[in-house]
Amino acid sequence: MDLGLSGRTAFVAAASHGLGRGVALGLAAEGCDVGLCARDGAALDAVAGELRAAGVRAVPTVADVTDAASVHDAIQRTVEETSRLDVLVVNSGGPPPGRFEEVGDDGWRKAYELTLLSAVHLVREALPALRRSDAASVLFLASTSVKQPLDNLLLSNSLRAAVNGLAKSLAKELAPAVRVNSILTGRIRTARTEALARHNHPGADVKDVLAGGAADIPMQRFGSVEEFARVAVFLSSPAASYVTGVALPVDGGLIQAAG
Ligand SMILES: NC(=O)c1ccc[n+]([C@@H]2O[C@H](COP(=O)([O-])OP(=O)(O)OC[C@H]3O[C@@H](n4cnc5c(N)ncnc54)[C@H](OP(=O)(O)O)[C@@H]3O)[C@@H](O)[C@H]2O)c1
């Protein structure tokens, strides 16, 4: 199936590692030019090299998504260098773990800036260029915690619900010009899932913790970044032209199992 992404441009936020990097590579494999940002310039340049090796233009910009000015620069550079923007992938790092009595106001403010305000910055900066596309879409990389809170991830559980509200509101406000969808990410193996396994089970072997974490997933395993990226690329693409306002779990059946 031709996804219709060839010759188009996407901007993928927080794309130096993990899910963002995987989605950027998936878009490039379809012939889509990619602007990308993250804070670590060396890691970002390495991903840009992988994108160029796939035969597309890459526009990497060091930017912290909590900083509106740097998000502005990153998206403007992408639009200037590729002359268009068709797809925005909203992503950021995850807020730190913690339970209610461990988190103070400062932690709440930082998590709000990282998870919700960053999404506002990205959509605001991308929207004028997206409106000029004949097949514009925004994809939020969210979490199954929107449906089922995750243990020890109070900040993420709370703020993802706000991002979900933003995504659903935008799907209606921006239609028919811009499609807006979300992926409710389950357990996908990345540096973050490994860091959380170490945090939640100090001293235990990460492999054992992840095997335990797979037990209640109907598919009996964590997902791979490539499996995740295939769904993200499809939802972002013109091939999904009649899909908007959707929050699609990519979770090996976990939400179904939870109930
Ligand atoms: N993996 C999962 O199973 C899973 C499940 C549910 C939800 N999620 C959520 O999905 C998102 C991505 O997860 P992941 O597993 O890909 O994490 P990851 O492997 O830790 O990668 C996070 C990426 O975000 C970038 N980043 C972090 N803070 C940033 C900031 N302030 N500005 C710009 N870039 C920033 C990091 O690059 P720099 O450090 O270079 O900035 C890195 O490229 C997170 O919000 C996570 O909570 C993941």
The ligand as an ORCA input file, in Angstrom:
! r2SCAN-3c Opt
* xyz 0 1
  N       8.207      3.247     25.905
  C       7.033      3.002     26.436
  O       6.659      1.843     26.652
  C       6.101      4.136     26.764
  C       4.831      3.839     27.256
  C       3.935      4.867     27.518
  C       4.336      6.185     27.314
  N       5.588      6.451     26.852
  C       5.960      7.853     26.697
  O       6.401      8.107     25.368
  C       7.405      9.136     25.387
  C       8.666      8.624     24.699
  O       9.097      7.483     25.412
  P      10.407      6.661     25.017
  O      10.202      5.304     25.582
  O      10.739      6.863     23.599
  O      11.493      7.417     25.920
  P      13.075      7.527     25.733
  O      13.635      6.324     25.056
  O      13.568      7.900     27.098
  O      13.265      8.761     24.745
  C      12.821     10.026     25.131
  C      13.184     11.030     24.053
  O      12.673     12.298     24.454
  C      13.698     13.282     24.336
  N      13.414     14.328     25.304
  C      13.257     14.171     26.647
  N      12.969     15.359     27.207
  C      12.964     16.278     26.197
  C      12.750     17.677     26.154
  N      12.493     18.384     27.265
  N      12.817     18.314     24.949
  C      13.092     17.615     23.822
  N      13.293     16.283     23.815
  C      13.229     15.627     24.992
  C      14.974     12.499     24.612
  O      16.097     13.122     24.030
  P      17.078     14.158     24.798
  O      17.374     13.561     26.124
  O      18.220     14.242     23.850
  O      16.322     15.448     24.887
  C      14.680     11.203     23.855
  O      14.956     11.359     22.475
  C       7.627      9.480     26.867
  O       6.840     10.595     27.201
  C       7.127      8.249     27.586
  O       6.696      8.537     28.899
  C       6.479      5.456     26.568
*
